[in-house]
Every structure is written in structure tokens, then in C-alpha cells.
Amino acid sequence: MSTRRRSQAERDEITVEIGYALLSACFLGAVVFATIAGPAAVWHLPLAVEKLLLVTGASVAGVLAVVRVVHVLSRHVGQHR
């Protein structure tokens, strides 16, 4: 790890990259959640199935959002080494 101070441009670049990572992760999470849990909102399913779809959708969306943030930020770090 470097001990030199970062320039304002480098700090701005990191801020933009973090914002992009979070925004794209939120979008991915929303799309995945809607895809998995969507049938529970459209059709009348048994309560157990609706709960299963909601929990599964939220879990998968959360995990993929975290994976997306890690992927974007690690790719950014790898490009600047």
C-alpha cells in the first residue's frame, strides 16, 4: 500500500467508482428480486410459496449485489496497480 497522498482527481475517481458500484448493485438486486419474487405479486399462490419466493428473491438479490460491488471495486483496484 502506498503512503503518498492521493490527488483530488484520484479521490474523485474513487468516489465515482464507488457510486457506480453501489448504483449498479442496487439495479442488479432490484431486477433479480423482481424476477424471482414477481410471480408472488402477480398470481395468487399459496402463502408458503409466496414467502419462499420473497425470501429467496431477497437473499439472492442481496448476495448478488454484494458480489457486484466487490467485483467492480476489485476490478478498479486491479487497473490502477
ZASEDREN-316514 format. One record per residue (C-alpha): residue number from 1; x, y, z. Coordinates in steps of 0.02 Angstrom, whole numbers, plus 50000, padded with zeros to 5 digits. Layout:
# ZASEDREN-316514
resi NUM	x X	y Y	z Z
...
This chain:
# ZASEDREN-316514
resi 1	x 50000	y 50000	z 50000
resi 2	x 50066	y 50170	z 49953
resi 3	x 50097	y 50305	z 50082
resi 4	x 50087	y 50451	z 49959
resi 5	x 49939	y 50568	z 49965
resi 6	x 49808	y 50549	z 49829
resi 7	x 49769	y 50693	z 49715
resi 8	x 49594	y 50767	z 49706
resi 9	x 49568	y 50684	z 49537
resi 10	x 49611	y 50514	z 49610
resi 11	x 49493	y 50540	z 49756
resi 12	x 49355	y 50595	z 49637
resi 13	x 49386	y 50441	z 49529
resi 14	x 49369	y 50326	z 49679
resi 15	x 49210	y 50415	z 49733
resi 16	x 49133	y 50395	z 49561
resi 17	x 49184	y 50212	z 49555
resi 18	x 49106	y 50177	z 49724
resi 19	x 48946	y 50266	z 49670
resi 20	x 48941	y 50165	z 49509
resi 21	x 48969	y 50003	z 49605
resi 22	x 48828	y 50040	z 49727
resi 23	x 48707	y 50101	z 49594
resi 24	x 48737	y 49952	z 49479
resi 25	x 48722	y 49834	z 49628
resi 26	x 48555	y 49911	z 49677
resi 27	x 48492	y 49895	z 49499
resi 28	x 48550	y 49715	z 49487
resi 29	x 48471	y 49674	z 49655
resi 30	x 48306	y 49753	z 49604
resi 31	x 48300	y 49659	z 49438
resi 32	x 48343	y 49492	z 49519
resi 33	x 48219	y 49519	z 49661
resi 34	x 48081	y 49566	z 49538
resi 35	x 48120	y 49415	z 49431
resi 36	x 48113	y 49291	z 49574
resi 37	x 47978	y 49368	z 49683
resi 38	x 47874	y 49440	z 49541
resi 39	x 47760	y 49290	z 49521
resi 40	x 47706	y 49309	z 49703
resi 41	x 47641	y 49483	z 49663
resi 42	x 47556	y 49434	z 49500
resi 43	x 47474	y 49267	z 49539
resi 44	x 47379	y 49203	z 49689
resi 45	x 47495	y 49072	z 49759
resi 46	x 47491	y 48978	z 49923
resi 47	x 47559	y 49081	z 50068
resi 48	x 47708	y 48965	z 50093
resi 49	x 47759	y 48982	z 49910
resi 50	x 47741	y 49172	z 49916
resi 51	x 47851	y 49182	z 50071
resi 52	x 47978	y 49065	z 49992
resi 53	x 47987	y 49172	z 49835
resi 54	x 48006	y 49333	z 49934
resi 55	x 48141	y 49263	z 50048
resi 56	x 48233	y 49181	z 49905
resi 57	x 48222	y 49338	z 49799
resi 58	x 48287	y 49449	z 49939
resi 59	x 48428	y 49329	z 49981
resi 60	x 48488	y 49304	z 49803
resi 61	x 48472	y 49490	z 49765
resi 62	x 48573	y 49537	z 49919
resi 63	x 48711	y 49413	z 49883
resi 64	x 48724	y 49465	z 49700
resi 65	x 48727	y 49649	z 49749
resi 66	x 48874	y 49619	z 49865
resi 67	x 48963	y 49516	z 49732
resi 68	x 48936	y 49657	z 49607
resi 69	x 49011	y 49789	z 49723
resi 70	x 49162	y 49680	z 49760
resi 71	x 49186	y 49641	z 49575
resi 72	x 49177	y 49823	z 49518
resi 73	x 49291	y 49887	z 49655
resi 74	x 49419	y 49747	z 49639
resi 75	x 49425	y 49775	z 49450
resi 76	x 49455	y 49960	z 49482
resi 77	x 49597	y 49923	z 49603
resi 78	x 49673	y 49798	z 49481
resi 79	x 49677	y 49927	z 49342
resi 80	x 49771	y 50053	z 49448
resi 81	x 49913	y 49944	z 49512
